Amino acid sequence: MNGAHQGVAGFGLANDPNFNAVLYDLALPVGQRMSILNSTIVARMYHSEAILLPDGRILVSGSDPQTNNPDGTVKYPEEFRIEVLSIFLLLLSLNPSHLHSQVYILPSLNQGFQQPTFTAPDTDWAYGETVTITNVQLFQGTTATLRVSLIAATSSTHGNTMGARTIFPAFSCSGTICTITAPPNAGVSPPGWHQLFILDGPTPSHSTWVRIGGDPSQLGNWPQLPGFTTPGI
């Protein structure tokens, strides 16, 4: 959802914005894996970002291709509007001259199906550990067609998302309880936070954040200072 069809990114050197979201589906045959989704009216020329939200929607914001001028002559000014890819309407009540939301429809959330639910009592996982989720509720399929995924927390810039990975761990279910095997080591999943989803067919649940691999950077030992909340704990 980023970039332009002509020129070079940044410094006001690009033109003809790309307004279409594009979906890549590895499960489709070669030559058919890229599909064009809905379009936007917001030019995301440079340094924009997309963030996976816990409910399966995607938040899109940003763009700063060139410095703003007081006289308003910049063709593609710094962008403050926010968009959410979803079937749900999000209305931002902030300054409407600077912020608005647009709604896209994601295929996985566009079939009218209720999202599955679960409870994760344990959110701090050791490598190779077996953990249990409970109260698994599916509304389309069964546990035989259920999938479990872990989406790593990432940061991105310049077309590269550091640490990006999706893991489908081994699991088994009995009734409304499923047992998941955590990734085996840091080579498969570096220590950090992940969003845990279950998928009922193509429909994702709301995620729960789980930490895998403990706290090797010792964030939990940071000094407690007034007005400062220790991050990541």
TAMORA-V295407 format. One line per field, one symbol per residue. ss: DSSP state (2 for helix, 1 for strand, 0 for the rest). phi: phi as a letter, one per 20 degrees, with the letter a starting at -180 (. if undefined). psi: psi as a letter, one per 20 degrees, with the letter a starting at -180 (. if undefined). A space follows every 50 residues. Layout:
# TAMORA-V295407
ss: ???
phi: ???
psi: ???
This chain:
# TAMORA-V295407
ss: 00011110000001111001111100000000011111100000000011 11000001111000000000000000000001111000000000000000 00110022200000001110000110000111111110000000011111 11001110011100011000111100111110000000000111111111 001100011111000000222000000000000
phi: .bocecncfnmmedblfeddfcddcffefgncedcedfdcdeedfalebc cfefenfcecbnqcfaffdgemeffcfgddfdcceaeeeddeeegffdcb dcdddegfdddmefffcacdfddcdefmfecddclfcddddcffdfcccc dffcccalmcdfnfacddffbbcbmddcddefgfaffebggqeceeddce meeeffecfcddnmcfelffeffedgmdeffmd
psi: kqariqbpprkkjqrmqoipqpppohirqpijipqpbrrrjponhpkrqp ppqhjirppprromhrpqqhikipgnrppiqqqporiqppopjaoiihpr qqprophijkjjqpprqrpnhojopqpiqpqpqrkopqigbrihjqqpqp oqprqqqljpopjpqppnqqrqqocjpqppoqqhrihgnqpaqqpoqqpn cipqrqrppqppjbmhilhijqqoqpjpppqj.
